[in-house]
């Protein structure tokens, strides 16, 4: 078959060069990546054989073999798993230039300039672990044949500028990755990766928990016969029979072992294996249920959010095992979507081995596990908040935005989610606050937890709606995540206090005595401005439902507010962006009677009459538009606003 030669795309070539030239201080991880990929291939084959009776494959001895040849200086990691077709090689191995590569390169370079450990941590997020082979190899060859197909594919590259792909007629089922190793170099952390003891050390450290046997074939001697480790060192025993392959890993499921038998490092390596992350997890969670329905769970909260957490197609879910037999690696039914960042393993004792996703959605036992796992994760976060505030701060910074999605969907745990949530606040410009802390700081007589939504902290703080709260020293939560616009509409409450928007309804701040004084003053003002308010309500009836005096303004002339149960303008826009037909909601224009513009307009209206004065009508319109702009809204007719403003400015010259 002809061999085709391809060029790496520019970004892929740059990435390979960075991989080759010592991104990592610890180059041993290349073997972990190759063994992890082989383990995944074995999992997929066993699962495919369960689902497809027509697949004629032998799954009686699925395994991984590591082979070395000192004479040729090669190391091979071989599996008899699912393998890859020609198209899959082209798609998965032939190129790494994809939509995320440019961003990855940029972040990798930034991390490299600051901290090498940070650079290492980026690799797992982009699924390029296979290419870590080029750190230790001058050339990498991949030979693979997909189960059920007759022809295989060979991919070869030196990691420079090109790679070759050819179809081969005879190839064993599965995948073999052969590395032609670079010379040993202690200064560059290039160890002797042909040495049996070094291979054993790496497998024991990183892959001891792999559920498939990782075997090491006897090292090939110069004459092609198998040579034992002791023979290679002493030169003796040449007449003895060749040794059988040695199994290097214990294959013990960590979740089935007691806590005191497993080190934190072992837990961390399992997490890295199942998540393809290179950083240690932020938190490890163990759960064992006994009784009528038995299962074990080992869950991990990552230390940082993956790049694609909010992208469509993000692979979420927990690995599901039944009696230590792997079933699926992304069981969405076990964890709610707002906890999709949680990784881990659940091993159930009473499920069928051929369970399908459709069955899982309806299975009562799965639903019970789903509820308990979610509660366990939330209780862990709650414990972290009280006992380890720094770790909690990291968690909230990385996952707070996605956790708040649970306020929309998980009504059973809504109060718990609110309890472990943090929000930016006017109390402290740097540190977020919990609702518990907010309630403890509430002023005497304050009945609600106040908040305001917006695109940024700066925009919210500068909003006219904040003026009275700032003047009175009343704390306000500053909600800037898009999801905040949605969940606050349900008017949730915490500790008996309802969350209330400062941009909705009437504002009544202060002590009881102050409220009585304000009510008396407001009554007098209402009579003074009654004619103006009625006239403006009529003039602006196409855009507002009412014009009234404000108790929330101290500086600005006007602001626009919504009724207590109205949908916010931002939420209206979100619904329309999703293609939903949302009726336009008229809002309320509030005027500040202490502002010179408003009091002047009231005098002018009293002196010059009603409908015949075009100037007064235009001033009322401008006042509304200015209030709309102040809150970040969009004008219905921007060009008219510009003309009116230009005319007014011209008259001042």
Secondary structure, 3 states (H helix, E strand, C coil): CCEEEEECCHHHHHHHHHHHCCCCCCCCHHHHHHHHHHHHHHHHHHHHHHHCCCCCCCCCCCEEEEEEECCCCEEEEEECCCCCCHHHHHHHHCCCCCCCHHHHHHHHHHHHHHCHHHHHHHHHHHCCHHHHHHHCEEEEEEEEECCCCCCEEEEEECCCCEEEEEEECCCCCEEEEEEEECCCEHHHCECCCCCHHHHHHHHHHHHCCCCCEEEECCEECCCCCEECHHHHHHCCCCCCCCCCCEECCCCCCHHHCCHHHCCHHHHHHHHHHHHCCCCCCCEEEEEEECCCCCEEEEEEECCCCCCCCCCCCCCCCEEEEECCEEEEEEEHHHCCHHHCCCEEEEEECCCCCCCCHHHHHHCHHHHHHHHHHHHHHHHHHHHHHHHCHHHHHHHHHHHHHHHCCHHHHCHHHHHHHHHCCEEEECCEEEEEEEHHHHHHHCCCCCCCEEEEECCCHHHHHCCHHHHHHHHHCCCCEEECCCCHHHHHHHCCEECCEEEEECCECCCCCCCHHHHHHHHHHHHHHHHHHHHHHHHHHHHCCCCEEEEEECCCCCCCCEEEEECCCCCCHHHHHHHHHCCCCCCCCCEEEEECCCCHHHHHHHHHHHHHCCCCCHHHHHHHHHHHHHHHHHCCCCCCCHHHHHHHHHHHHHHHC
